[in-house]
Amino acid sequence: MKTNSRITPSLAMLAVLLPAFTLLAAQTTVSDLAGQWHGTSHFTGISYEEATQKKVAAQDVEIVLRISADGSVTGRAGGAELSECVVAVNRGWFARLLHIKEDFIIRGKIIGAVAVGSESGTNTINAPFNLPEGHIKGTMFVTHPFTYPYPFLDLRLSREP
């Protein structure tokens, strides 16, 4: 069967680009996240050792995030304050199409003890998240050089009116 040599590549390109343009049109931006977000999370420890040795009583902690239109993030997780945090887009249309990564990520530091008895001090954090149905859904990780990030809070936050 003989086909026009221009039609087949054009159809293939259209098949690839059409879903991409659809995803790009619906993508949320960092400025759309602006506002105050609130929720609670179950906390067992800020490190693997703290959680497995039960140095801290398992408890729910309050999480409050204030996201500015410029992407800066302030707030607290339990008794610890977020510092030098920014939110950024974490993936593009192709990664979204392949379900790789989360849509957004908060990077910065957490200062102080999340709960009574927990380690205090300054820890570097990453919190990748998606925005299903207008709610923040993700995980907050403590990161250290040359070690696997430790997930210490499950983020399920709602925007406050």
C-alpha positions, 0 to 999 in steps of 0.5 A, a space after each residue: 500500500 502506498 501512502 503520501 510521504 507527508 501525511 504519515 509524519 504529519 498525523 504522527 506529529 499531531 497525535 503527539 502534540 494534541 495531548 500536549 497542548 491540551 495539558 498545557 492549556 489546563 496547567 496550574 501556575 504557582 501564582 494560582 496557589 497563592 493563599 493560606 492552606 491548612 490541615 493536619 498530619 500524623 507525625 511519628 518523628 522527623 528521622 527514621 531513628 526517631 520514628 522507629 525508636 519511638 522517641 516521640 509520641 505519635 500525634 497529629 500536628 497542625 500544618 499551615 502554609 501561606 503561599 505568596 503569588 511570587 512563590 515564597 512560602 511561610 508557615 509552620 508544621 506543628 511547632 516548627 517554622 518554615 524558612 527560606 521556602 519557595 514553591 516551584 513547578 516540578 514537571 512539564 507536560 511530558 512528565 505529567 503525561 508519563 505520570 513522573 514526579 508531582 506538579 509542584 514542589 516546596 523547597 526550603 528549611 524547617 526550623 525547630 521541633 515539629 512536636 514535643 520531644 522531636 529533634 529541633 534544629 534546622 533541616 532541609 525539606 522538599 515537599 512535592 505535591 499535586 493539586 487534585 480537586 483544589 487540595 494540596 496532596 503530597 509528602 514533606 521530606 527531610 533531605 540530607 546529602 548522600 542519603 535517601 529523603 525521609 518522609 515525615 509528614 503527609 500533606 492533605 491541605 485545604 485552602 482557607 477562604 
